[in-house]
Amino acid sequence: MNVQESKRMLRPCLVLCLCCAMAACGGGFRDYLADGTEPLPVLVASARPARATVPVPVTKHTVTDVSCGLNGRHGIQTEVLQRVNALRAAGAVCGATTYVAVAPLTWNSDLLKAAQGHSSDMAKNNYFSHNRPDGSTPAQRVRATGYRYTAVGENIAAGQPTVEKVVTKWIDSPGHCQNLMNPRFRNIGVACARNDATTYHLYWTMDLGGT
């Protein structure tokens, strides 16, 4: 085998390794009741709002321990809620769509349970997807907690070591940003799970719903 042939064989391996090292961000999931209900029309502002400014002071959390730093509502969950509601209060541009300000989200224990379960499952089984290997969907997992929704959505991400980085990743992704700004969503639950033996180490799930 000559040098050129060796380089051609090595190149795909290098690309694969680079992809594995990058943080991931799955496409935003949204679901509505199967009764003909349609999403509300997008409210278009007259001018492009500026990127939301997070109220100061904000306690920034870096994910360091095996539980991802989740310490109830006084841990990273508080920072997530603060950053997302700052965005909703300011309005946002999600891809090519401009959203006006919408009502803040409130924390929900059922959505938290669904988010914790999915992040833990991804971390335990080393995968990154809205659907579990057993085929269960975000909507099914949320219903299983007892949360009765008219609209439900999910954002996932992997590899981001801080709340600021993961929320910024979601804001910069049109589908995830639309979930954050959707006026039908009024409740939220967010969780992270860590397993350093997996591809991304950290697995984030945000479940959103409206009743």
C-alpha positions in Angstrom: 0.0 0.0 0.0 1.5 3.4 -1.0 1.3 6.6 1.0 -1.6 8.1 -1.0 -3.7 5.0 -0.4 -3.0 5.1 3.3 -4.1 8.8 3.5 -7.3 8.0 1.7 -8.1 5.2 4.2 -7.3 7.3 7.2 -9.3 10.4 6.2 -12.8 8.9 7.0 -11.6 7.9 10.5 -10.4 11.4 11.2 -13.7 12.9 10.2 -15.6 10.4 12.4 -13.4 11.2 15.4 -14.0 14.9 14.9 -17.7 14.5 14.8 -17.7 12.5 18.0 -15.8 15.2 19.8 -18.3 18.0 18.9 -21.2 18.9 21.2 -24.5 17.9 19.9 -27.9 19.5 19.7 -30.9 17.5 18.5 -33.7 19.0 16.5 -36.6 20.5 18.5 -39.7 18.2 18.9 -43.2 19.6 19.0 -46.5 17.7 19.2 -50.2 18.7 19.4 -53.3 16.7 20.3 -54.5 14.6 17.5 -57.9 16.4 17.3 -57.2 18.8 14.4 -55.6 21.3 16.7 -53.1 23.5 14.9 -50.2 25.6 16.3 -51.1 29.2 17.0 -50.1 31.6 14.2 -46.8 33.2 14.7 -47.0 36.8 16.1 -44.7 38.9 13.9 -43.2 42.0 15.5 -42.7 45.2 13.5 -38.9 45.2 14.2 -36.3 42.6 15.0 -35.9 42.4 18.8 -32.5 42.4 20.2 -31.1 39.2 21.8 -32.5 38.8 25.2 -30.4 40.1 28.1 -30.4 37.9 31.1 -31.2 39.8 34.3 -28.3 40.5 36.5 -27.2 39.1 38.8 -27.3 35.6 37.5 -25.5 32.7 39.2 -23.7 30.8 36.5 -23.3 27.1 37.0 -20.6 24.9 35.6 -21.5 21.2 35.3 -18.9 19.3 37.3 -20.3 16.5 39.3 -22.0 13.2 38.4 -25.5 14.7 38.9 -24.8 17.6 36.5 -25.1 20.0 39.4 -28.8 19.6 39.7 -29.7 20.8 43.2 -33.5 21.2 43.0 -34.9 24.6 41.8 -31.9 26.3 43.5 -29.4 24.7 41.2 -28.9 25.0 37.4 -32.7 24.7 36.9 -33.1 28.2 38.3 -30.6 29.6 35.8 -32.2 27.8 32.9 -35.6 29.2 33.8 -34.1 32.7 34.2 -32.4 32.7 30.9 -35.4 31.2 29.0 -37.8 33.7 30.5 -35.5 36.6 29.7 -35.7 35.5 26.1 -39.5 35.2 26.1 -39.8 38.6 27.8 -37.6 40.3 25.1 -38.9 38.5 22.0 -36.6 36.7 19.6 -35.7 35.9 16.0 -35.7 32.2 15.5 -34.3 31.5 12.0 -36.3 33.6 9.7 -39.3 34.1 12.1 -39.6 37.0 14.5 -41.5 36.4 17.8 -42.9 39.1 20.0 -42.7 38.7 23.8 -44.7 35.9 25.4 -45.6 35.0 28.9 -43.0 33.4 31.2 -42.7 29.7 31.8 -43.3 28.1 35.2 -41.6 25.1 36.6 -43.5 21.8 36.5 -42.6 18.7 38.5 -44.1 16.3 35.9 -42.1 17.8 33.1 -39.0 17.7 35.3 -39.6 14.0 35.9 -39.9 13.3 32.1 -36.8 15.3 31.4 -34.8 13.6 34.2 -35.8 10.2 32.9 -34.8 10.9 29.3 -31.4 12.5 30.2 -30.6 9.6 32.5 -31.6 7.1 29.8 -29.4 8.7 27.2 -26.4 8.9 29.6 -26.9 5.3 30.7 -27.2 3.8 27.2 -24.9 6.2 25.3 -27.3 7.5 22.6 -28.6 10.9 21.6 -32.1 11.1 20.3 -35.6 12.2 21.1 -36.8 8.6 20.8 -35.6 6.0 23.1 -34.2 2.7 21.9 -37.5 1.1 23.0 -39.4 3.5 20.6 -41.0 5.7 23.2 -41.5 9.4 22.1 -41.3 12.6 24.1 -45.1 12.9 24.1 -45.5 9.3 25.5 -42.9 10.0 28.2 -44.6 13.2 29.3 -48.1 11.5 29.3 -46.7 8.7 31.5 -45.9 11.3 34.2 -49.6 12.3 34.4 -49.1 15.6 32.7 -52.2 16.3 30.6 -51.1 18.6 27.8 -52.7 20.3 24.8 -49.2 21.0 23.4 -45.8 19.5 24.3 -42.3 20.0 23.1 -38.7 18.8 23.8 -35.2 20.2 23.3 -32.2 18.0 23.8 -28.5 18.7 23.7 -25.3 16.9 24.7 -21.8 17.9 25.7 -22.3 21.5 26.8 -20.6 22.0 30.2 -22.6 25.1 31.4 -26.2 26.3 31.4 -25.2 29.4 29.4 -23.7 27.2 26.7 -26.7 24.9 26.4 -29.3 27.6 26.4 -27.3 29.7 23.8 -27.1 26.5 21.6 -30.9 26.2 21.7 -31.4 29.9 21.1 -29.1 29.8 18.0 -31.0 26.8 16.6 -34.3 27.8 14.8 -36.3 24.7 15.8 -35.2 24.8 19.4 -35.6 28.6 19.6 -39.2 28.3 18.3 -39.9 25.9 21.2 -38.6 28.4 23.6 -40.8 31.1 22.2 -44.0 29.1 21.6 -46.9 30.8 23.4 -48.7 27.5 23.8 -46.0 26.3 26.1 -46.5 27.6 29.7 -44.6 25.0 31.8 -41.1 23.7 31.7 -38.8 21.0 33.2 -35.1 20.7 32.5 -32.6 18.0 33.6 -29.0 16.9 32.8 -27.3 13.6 33.4 -23.6 12.8 33.3 -21.7 9.7 32.3 -18.0 10.2 31.5 -17.9 6.8 29.8 -20.2 7.9 27.0 -19.7 9.9 23.8 -20.8 13.3 25.0 -20.5 12.9 28.8 -23.4 15.3 29.5 -27.0 14.9 28.3 -29.6 17.7 28.5 -33.4 17.4 28.2 -35.9 20.3 28.3 -39.6 19.3 28.2 -42.1 22.1 27.6 -45.9 21.8 27.8 -49.2 23.6 27.8 -52.4 22.4 29.4 
